[in-house]
């Protein structure tokens, strides 16, 4: 996992007690939730970038793209 940081959150006492009663590992739950949110944000950013690139590529004639791909393959 590497280096770690400490994150502190305040929650209502009743909520913490409920989670403890049900045997919930709060640290693991927070870590898992934060990891999922980070993955969601990364995917959202990737989708945005793909959309931007697709929009840019629409302005390039298909003929030019095909010629560039062929030229690249021939250079290998």
N, C-alpha and C positions, 0 to 999 in steps of 0.2 A: 504494500500500500504506500510506503514511503513516508515522508514527513506529514505530520498531522497538525491541525489547528483546533483550538477549543472554541465551540460555539455555545453561547448561553441563551436560553429562552425562558421567559417567565410564562407559566401556565397556571390556570386556577387550581388551587389545592385539590378541589373535588375531582377534577379531571385526572390529575396525577394519581390520586388514590384509586380511582376506577381502573386506570391502566395497570397499576400495581396489583390490584385484586385479581385481574385477569392474566397476570403473569407476563405482561407486555414488557419487552426489553426496550425501554424508551430510547436509549442511545442508538440501538440498531434500527429502530423505526425511523428516527430522525435522519440517520445516515442514509438509509435506503430511499427515503422520500426525497432528500436533497440530491442524491445520485440520479433518480428518475427525472427530477426537474431539470437538472443540468443536461441530461440526455435530450429531453424535450426541447430545451432552448437551443441546443446544438443542431438538432434536426430542423427546427424552425429556421435557424440561420442558413443552413445548407439549402433548404427549399427556396429561401429568398434569393440566395446567390444563383442557384440554378435558373430561377425565373429571370433574373437579370441577364444572365449569359444567353439564355434562349431568346430573349428580346433583342440582344445585340446581334445574335446569329441570324435573325430574320432579315436583317439589313444586308447580309452578304448573299450574293447570288449563288445558287446551288452549284452552278458550273464552276465557280471559283473554288468552292470547298472541295469538289471532286478533284480538280486539278491539283490542289495543294496536297490532298491525301495521296494521290498517285505519285507526285513528286517526292513526297516523304518516303513512301514505300520503295521507290526506285533508288533512293540514296542509301538504303540499308545494305 
